[in-house]
Amino acid sequence: MTSATTLGALIGGLVAGVLSDWTGRKPVLGIADIVFIGGAIAQAVCHDVWSMIGGRFLLGIGVGLASCVAPLYIQELSPTRLRGRMVVLNVYAITLGQVIAYAIGAAFTHVHGGWRWMVGLGAVPAALQAAFLFLLPESRDTVLVWSSLVLDDLLRGFLRDWAWECTLAAGGAVPT
């Protein structure tokens, strides 16, 4: 059951780089949040082992996406002199979150159906991050990539139109 999370994280991590280059860092973090919320809820409402494994797998995909993109996003937004500290702070926050999760799990051990609360409450941090993600800027690197792609398209269109007009003005055939 636990290995489903690891497999999901492996797949999420492999997809994260390509997806973040294509859409940007923030959208991938938002996708990771949504997938993570879905995995937590799926685990909390499951009634058999296979649905629990499916929820763990979804959770793993969210973990893989976020664990690859979040440090990159933090690094791109941070001032040069603070980059190392900010990425280390991210790792510290993850470790602190694990300790808090263990404490919450211990608090629910004697509650009937407490395991559902344990896994379901995992959706709360992801929901908070998704809610506040809209307040964060897109990274400079992503904006530069997007703007260069737009400029390339505009330049290609301009050159194509200019070549067409030059050909028509010279009395040549219209290129197809």
C-alpha positions in Angstrom: 0.0 0.0 0.0 2.8 2.4 0.9 4.7 1.6 -2.3 1.8 3.1 -4.3 2.7 6.5 -2.9 6.3 6.0 -4.0 5.3 4.9 -7.5 3.0 7.9 -7.8 5.8 10.2 -6.6 8.2 8.7 -9.2 5.7 9.3 -12.0 4.8 12.8 -10.7 8.5 13.7 -10.5 9.2 12.5 -14.1 6.3 14.6 -15.4 6.9 17.7 -13.3 9.9 19.1 -15.2 8.3 18.9 -18.6 5.0 20.1 -17.4 6.5 23.1 -15.5 8.5 24.1 -18.6 5.3 24.0 -20.6 2.8 25.7 -18.3 5.0 27.4 -15.6 5.8 26.7 -12.0 2.6 28.0 -10.4 0.1 26.0 -12.5 2.0 22.8 -11.7 1.9 23.6 -8.0 -1.8 24.2 -8.3 -2.2 20.8 -10.1 -0.2 19.1 -7.4 -2.5 20.7 -4.8 -5.6 19.5 -6.5 -4.2 16.0 -7.0 -3.0 15.9 -3.4 -6.5 16.9 -2.2 -8.1 14.3 -4.4 -5.8 11.6 -3.0 -6.4 12.6 0.6 -10.2 12.6 0.2 -10.0 9.3 -1.8 -8.2 7.7 1.1 -10.6 9.1 3.7 -13.7 7.8 2.0 -12.4 4.4 0.7 -14.0 1.2 1.7 -11.6 -1.4 0.3 -7.9 -1.9 -0.1 -7.7 -1.1 -3.8 -9.4 2.3 -3.4 -6.9 3.0 -0.6 -4.1 2.1 -2.9 -5.6 4.4 -5.6 -5.8 7.2 -3.2 -2.2 6.6 -2.1 -1.1 6.6 -5.7 -2.8 9.9 -6.4 -1.2 11.4 -3.3 2.1 10.2 -4.6 1.6 12.0 -7.9 0.9 15.2 -6.0 4.0 14.7 -3.9 6.2 14.0 -6.9 4.9 17.1 -8.7 5.3 19.4 -5.8 8.7 18.0 -4.6 10.3 18.7 -8.0 8.7 22.1 -8.8 8.5 23.8 -5.3 12.3 24.1 -4.8 12.7 25.3 -8.4 10.0 27.9 -7.9 11.4 29.1 -4.6 14.9 29.3 -6.1 13.6 31.4 -9.0 11.7 33.8 -6.8 14.4 34.3 -4.2 17.1 37.0 -4.3 20.5 35.5 -5.1 21.9 35.9 -1.6 19.0 34.1 0.0 18.4 31.2 -2.4 20.1 28.6 -0.4 18.5 29.6 2.8 15.0 29.6 1.2 15.4 26.1 -0.2 16.7 24.8 3.1 13.7 26.5 4.8 11.4 24.6 2.4 13.0 21.3 3.5 12.8 22.3 7.1 9.0 23.1 6.7 8.5 19.7 5.1 10.2 17.9 8.0 8.2 20.0 10.5 5.0 19.1 8.6 5.9 15.4 9.0 6.4 15.8 12.7 3.0 17.6 13.0 1.4 14.8 11.0 2.8 12.2 13.3 1.4 14.1 16.3 -2.0 14.4 14.7 -1.9 10.7 13.9 -1.1 9.9 17.5 -4.0 12.1 18.7 -6.4 10.1 16.5 -5.3 6.6 17.5 -8.0 6.1 20.0 -10.8 7.7 18.0 -13.2 5.4 16.2 -12.5 5.8 12.5 -9.6 8.0 13.4 -7.5 6.8 10.5 -10.0 8.4 8.1 -9.4 11.8 9.8 -5.6 11.2 9.7 -5.5 10.7 6.0 -8.3 13.2 5.2 -6.7 16.1 7.1 -3.8 15.8 4.6 -6.0 17.8 2.2 -5.9 20.9 4.5 -2.3 22.1 3.8 -2.8 21.5 0.1 -6.0 23.4 0.1 -4.4 26.3 2.0 -1.5 26.4 -0.5 -3.9 26.3 -3.4 -5.9 29.2 -2.0 -2.8 31.3 -1.4 -1.1 30.3 -4.7 -3.1 33.0 -6.5 -1.3 35.7 -4.5 2.2 34.6 -5.6 3.9 35.9 -8.7 5.0 33.7 -11.6 8.8 33.2 -11.6 11.0 35.5 -13.8 12.4 32.5 -15.7 8.9 31.3 -16.7 7.9 34.8 -17.8 11.1 35.1 -19.9 10.5 31.8 -21.6 6.9 32.7 -22.3 7.8 36.1 -23.7 10.6 34.7 -25.9 8.1 32.2 -27.3 5.6 35.0 -28.1 8.3 37.2 -29.6 9.5 34.3 -31.8 6.0 33.7 -33.1 5.5 37.4 -33.8 8.9 37.7 -35.5 8.2 34.6 -37.6 4.8 36.0 -38.7 6.3 39.4 -39.5 9.1 37.9 -41.6 6.7 35.6 -43.4 4.4 38.5 -44.2 7.3 40.7 -45.3 8.7 37.9 -47.6 5.3 37.5 -49.1 4.9 41.2 -49.8 8.4 41.4 -51.3 7.7 38.5 -53.6 4.4 40.1 -54.8 6.1 43.5 -55.3 8.8 41.9 -57.4 6.1 40.3 -59.6 6.9 36.8 -58.5 4.6 33.9 -57.8 2.8 33.8 -54.5 4.6 31.2 -52.2 2.4 28.3 -50.9 
